Amino acid sequence: MILFLRTAQWLFTLLALMLFLINGCVSFHTTDKKVEQYFSKRGVPVGIRYLEVEGVKTRYIETGLEQVRKLVIFVHGAPGSSNNFFQYLADSALLQEARLVSIDRLGYGESGLGHSVTSIAAQAQQVLAVREQFQADTVILVGHSYGGPIVGKYAMDYPDKLTAAVLLAPVDDPDNELMFWYAHFGKWKATRWMLPAALRVSADEKFSHTAELKKIAAGWKHIRIPVVHIHGRKDGLAPLSNIDFSRKNILPQYLRLIYLEDTGHLIPWTDYGLTQQTILQLLRGEEPAEKAGSQG
């Protein structure tokens, strides 16, 4: 018994140390000053905007400030923030085509950090509030991971305010939502307080995700805009069942599936070129291929 207690104490101490290191070293948000520095170094004019949504002060970052007709909005996963897509906001090819916007989702970054909003519908309403700030007639939404079903919900509810959607490793299948053991650190009182605010919000979203996905499951069949779903076959966080879900629930005339044989979950970073080209094709009114070369 003494050995067990000593081992448990040692493991808890190790866990506490790891969580403190994460809390001190990992940042899931970028201050306004650092945003300005990032884009200034790249010679890209940037707008840092704040917008009240349902009583919450939220932030979005925009570039391509001279562009009016075309708009791309990026929606990050969990955890995450607008900085997940800063590379795209500084991309010269994309800047020639459209206004580029990246959102701090509700609960993340500078949008009420630490205050969880687990409703997918509410998250989609935030995206709408941002979209309404622009007069663009071509609007592309790009959602990664948990951002995928948020983009999907937007497409269901506001079809006349969207041209096309790109889903990068989306988690949209309510019947095969993975739950990892370490997610419980964000729920246990003994460990939750140690986590960065973004990880606590992510845990809250994770534990409500299945129920939220079930609420919107029937709506996928009603989407009437082009949807490009890009997924890696080595994705250990969003299982391949999500591909089957899209195939079964999004009408085939609107869906394009792109499989990546050697890719995991972090498509915005690992497959930047493909993501960029897909966005450019949609902005130019071109139809992305169902399979990308040998990647099919």
N, C-alpha and C positions, 0 to 999 in steps of 0.2 A: 504493500500500500504506500509506504514511504517513497519507494522508487517511482511508483505511478504518479504521486503528487509532485515529486521533483521534476519528472519528465514533463508533466502538464505545465508546471510553472515555467520550465525552460522554453517550451513551445510557445506559450503565451507571450513571454518576454521577447522571443525572436519575432513573433508576429507583430507585436507592438512596435518593435524597432523598424521592421520593414514598412509598416504603415506610416510611421513618422518620416521615414526617408522619402516615401512616395509623396507625402503631403508637402515636404520641403522642396522636392526637386521637380515635381511634375506640375505643369501649369496647363489648365484647360481653357484659359482665356488670355487675351492680349489687351493691355491698356490702350487707351486712345493714343498716348504718346508713342508707344511701341508700334502701333499701326502706322502712324505718320512716318516713323523712322523706316519701317520696312519698305513702304512704297516710295519714299523720298530717295532711298538708295537705288531704286530701280527706275527713277525718273518718271514715275506714274502718278499723275494727280489723283487724289483720293478724297472721297467724301465720307465722313463719319456721322451717321444720322441716328437720332433717337426718336422713337415713336411710342406713344402710349397705346397698349393693347390690353383691353379688359382690366384697366387699372394698374397695369404693370409697365414700367418704363423699359422698353426694349431697344436693342441696337442692331443696326445693319451697316455694312460697309459697301461702298460702291465705287467703281472705276468706270472708265469709258464715259466720262461725264458729258462729252459732246454728242454721244449717241442718243437718239430719241426713239426711233422706230422699232428697234429690236432690244429685247431684254432677256437676260439669263439670270435666274435666281438659284443659288446653291443652298441645299438644306443638309446639314451635317447629321451624323449619327449620335450614338450614345456610348460613352461620353464624347464630347467634342465641342467645337465652337466655330465661329466664322473663320478663324485662322486656318482651319482645315483646307480651305479653298483659296488662300491668298495667292498661291502660285498661278492659279487660273485667272485671278483678277489682275495679275501683272503680265499675262500672256499677250504678246504683241498681235498675234493672229486673231485672237478672240476680241481684243480691243478694237480692231479695225471693223468688226462686225456688229458689236452690241454693247449696251450698258450691262455691266457685270455686277451682281449683287450677292453678297454672302451674309447670311443671317446668323445671329446668336439666337438659337432657339430658346423658347421659354424655359427658364431654369438654368440656363448655361450662359457663360461669358458675361456680358453686361446686360443680360435680359432677366433680371431677378435671380442671380446665381444662388443656387441652394434651395430655391422654392420650387418644388416639383409640380409639374403640370402633366399628368399622365394621359390626359385625353388626347387622342389622335385628332379628333375634330377640332379641339381648341388650338392645337399646334397648326393645323391647316388654316384656321382663321387668322393666325398671326401671319402666315405666308400671304394670305389674301390682303391683309392690311398693308403689307409692304408693297405688294404688286400694285395696289391702288394709288401709290405715290407716283406712278409713272404713266405716261400716255402711249406706251408702246403698243403696236398692233401685232407684233410677233413676240410670243412669250414662251420661253423654254424653262422648265423646272428640272433641276438635277438633284436627286436625293440619294444619299449613301446610307446603307444599312438601315437603321431605324428611320432615317429620313425618307426611305423609299415608300413605306405606307403612308407617311404624311403627304408626300407628293401625290400618291394614289388617291387619298381622300380628297385632296384639292381638286384633282381631275374629276372625281365623282360629283362634287358639290358645285364647282364653278367652271363648267366646261366651256363657257363662252369667254372665259378669261385666261385661256391657255391654248397654246398651239401644239406643243408636244412635250413629252416627259422622258427623262432618262433615269432609269433605276440601276444603281450600282450596288451589287450584292445586297439586294433588299431582303428584309425579313418580313414577309407578308403572309406566310402560311401559319394559321393559328393552331393547326393540329400537330405541328412538328417544331414547336418553339423550344430550343435547347435551354436548359437551366444548368449553369455551371456552379460547382460547389463554392467557389470563391465569391459568388454573388451574394451569399448569405452574410458576408462581412458587412455589407451595406444595410442589413436588416437587424443584426444582433446589436443590442444596446452596448454590449461590452466592446464592440469594435467600430460601430457606426460613427461615433464621435471622432475617431482618429482619421477618418477618410477625408480627402478633399471634397468640397461641396459638390463638384461635378460628378464624382463617383457615387455620392449619396443619391443624387438625382437619377443617375443612370440605374442604380439598384431599384429605386422606386418604379421607374419605367419598366425595368425587366420583369418585376413581379406582377405588373398589371398588363403586360404586353399581350398575353394570350387573350384575355378578356377584351381588350381594345381591338385586337385584330378580328375577333369574332363579330364585333359590332359592325365592321365595315366589309366583311367578307362577301356579302351579297352584292355590294356595289361595284366590284371590279367588272362584272359583266356589262355594266352600263357605260363604261368609259368609251368615248367616241373620238379620241384623238390618238395620234401615233405614240406608242410606248416602246422604248428600246430598253430591254432588260439585259444587262451584262453581268455575267456570273462566272466565278472561277470554280473549276472542278475540285480544287484543293481547299475550298473554303471550309474551315472548321468551326466557324461561328454562325454562318447562315447556310444550313444544309441544302443539298441539291434539291430537296423536296420543294424549295421555293421556286425553282425553275418549273417543276411540274404544276405548281399552283398557278403560276402565271399562264402557262400553256392552257390549262383547263378553264381558267376564269376570265381571261382577257380575250375578246373576240380576235380570231386569227388575222383578220384583215387590218387590225390596228397594232398587232404585236410583232416585234422583231427581237429574236433571241440571239445573243452572241455568247458563245461558250469560250472560256479561256482555260486551256488544258493545265497549265502550270502556275495558275494564279490562285491566291488565297482570298482573304476578305478585304484587303486594303487596296482596292482597285484605283481609287483616286490618285494614289501615289505610285503603285507598282505598274499601272497601265495608263500612265498619263497621256501618252500619245494617242492611244485609241479613244480615250474619253474625250480628249480635245477634238479629234477629228469627227467623232460622232456629233458633238455639239455644233461644230462648224457646218456639217452636212445638213443638220436640221435647220440651222439659221438660214442657210442658202436654199432651202426648199428641196434638198436632195434626199433620197431615200437611203438610209443606212442599210448595208448588206445584212442579211440574216446571219451570216457567218463571216468572220473576219479572217480571210485567207486560210492558213493551216490551223487557225485557232478553233475551227469548228470541230 
